[in-house]
Amino acid sequence: MFSLETLEWMVFLVRKYGMMFLSGTWVTLYVSFLGTILGFLLGFLTGIIQDMVLDPKDHIVKKVLVACMKVICKAFVEVFRGTPMIVQAMVIYYGLYQSGIKISAIWAAILVTLLNTGAYMAETVRAGIQAVDHGQQEGAMAIGMSHFQLMLYVVLPQALRNIIPEMGNTFVSNLKSTSILNVIGVYELYMTAKVAAGVYYRYFEAFLIIAIIYLILSVVSTKLLKILEKKLSGPKDYKLATEFFEKEQGVS
């Protein structure tokens, strides 16, 4: 399957369409990165709403409002987790167009990616929040913290650290999922290979080139995210404050 002729054709295609492959790579990275970051923020908000706990003393208006938001969030998660991304892209892009809302293919792709990411990240955020020790939450409430302060200063910083690995996995997944967005005219990496291959009918060589590019992007992204995760975890040689306290007590 792979021969010297294959290699020669790959070199030829890279030389002739190198700038086009670079442009497609940039669009893939742009859509993936922006869609993942915005989707993460949407998922974070959705996860927080889904995990909200009401006090029996809360006003009836607040209870109704929170209940409505939870229903909307649940419906959003179910719809976008239960339908293929390629179908979502077609429905959103052409649906907006028929409604009189003109949006470029790039921004439609970012919108689809962020909504899809938000739906998946919402469940991850909710799981990350629930993974935080309930004893800490009870302690925070005992010293008079409001629910907002509890989430902001105690729960969310720890939940964020818990969900960083999944956020990285989502970004890598989005890198590969952008290939289906060519159905709405996004000139990303897959589309560039399709165009280059169609000129000389060298589909194997053209798609082998972008397979290598996708692999490089995935590996580099994974390595960078592991470095970030390690930085957030802090040094492994740390000592608990209780150790210093016990040492001081022993000296005195």
Helices and strands as residue ranges (DSSP letters): H 4-50, H 60-81, H 85-98, H 105-130, H 134-142, H 147-150, I 151-155, H 156-177, G 178-184, H 189-200, H 203-233, H 241-251
